[in-house]
Amino acid sequence: MPVDPKPVLTVATGRDAGVIVVRVAGQLTAVSVALLRTRLGSVWQLPDVSVVVMDLAEVVFCDSAGLGGLVDAWRDSRARGIRLMLAGAGTQLIQVLELTGLDSLFEIHPQVAAALGVAAQ
């Protein structure tokens, strides 16, 4: 049986204009959400972090466990006094957030550049 060379989920972090940007790509599912939690755990420990933008532009699927991971990220950021913004989420993910009422928890921006602009104000 051939192995799929592409990982189910990739999570990369970087800084842009003093803001931590977490780029999430792939499928955010019960199988992969642990990776997101681990990477965010490292982000929460960084010194002088006041804003985190989670770039979701390349998330192609998100199940209920993935939504749970996003809610956990929101809780963790609030507990640490860190402003969490979601950016670039596709139509399907936005619809799921709206249907579940989770859109009211998150500060959602159409793209990373827009979130960075708001963070700079």
N, C-alpha and C positions, 0 to 999 in steps of 0.2 A: 504494500500500500504506500503510495507516494506521500511524502510529508509536505504540507503547505509551507513554503519558505517564508511567507509573510506572517508576522506575529498578529495575533488577534487584536492587540492593543499596543500602542506605543505612547509613552508619555515623556515629553522633553521639557526642560525648564530653561529659562534664560531671563535676562534683565533687559528691559526696554524703557528708557527714560526713568530709571529708578524704580520701576514697577516689575514685579515678578510676573512673567507670562508662562503659563503652563499649557503647552500644546498637546492636546489629546487627539489621537487619530485611531480609527478602527471601530471595533465593536465594544461597547461598554456593557458588559454582561456579568452574570454571576461568575463566569470563568475568569474574567479579566479585571473585575473591580478591585481586587486585592492589590494589583499593581498601582492603580490610581491612588488608593489609600496610602500605600507605602511611599510613593513619590511625594504626595502632599504632606505626609508626616515629616519628611525631610525639609520641605518648604516652610512648614510652620516653625521649625527650629532655627531658621536663618535669622541672623540679627537684623534689626532695623527694617522689618517687613511691615508695611502698613497697608499695601494694596496688592492683591493677587488677581490677575485676569486669567480666566480659564478659557483658552481658545478651543472651541468645540467645532470649528468649521469642517474638520475631517472626520467627525464621528458619523459613521454610517448606520449605526443601530444602537439603540439603548433599551434594555429591558428593565423590569422592575428593580432588579438588583443594581443596575446602573443608576437608576433614579435614587435608590437608597444611598449609593456612593456620593452622589451630588448633594443630597441632604446632609450626609455626614460631613462633607466638606464645608457646607454652610454652617453647621453647628460648630465645627472645629474653628473656623475662621472667627465666628462671633465670640467664642470663648476666649480667643486670643486678642480680640480687638482689631482684627485684620478685616479690611473691606474686601469682599469677594465679588467679582464681577464675572458674568458669563458673556462670552462674545462669539459671534459667528455661528451660532446654533442653526442647523437646517430647519426647514419647515416642519418636518416630521417631529423632531425633538421639541420644537417650540409648541406644536399642537399637543404633545403629550404633557408638557409642563403646564399648559393652559387647562387641559382636561382634568388634570389631577389637582389643580389649584396651586401647584408648586411655583408657578410663575410669580406669585405674590411674595415668595421668600427671596427670590434672587433679583439682583440688579442685572438686567439683560440688555446687551448692546448688539447691534447688527454686525459689527466687525471689531477686531482688536483695536484698530486705529481710533474708532469712536470711543471705546472704553478708555484708552490711554489719554485721549483728549479730555474726557470728563475727570479722570484721575489727576490730571495736571492742574485742574482748576482749584 
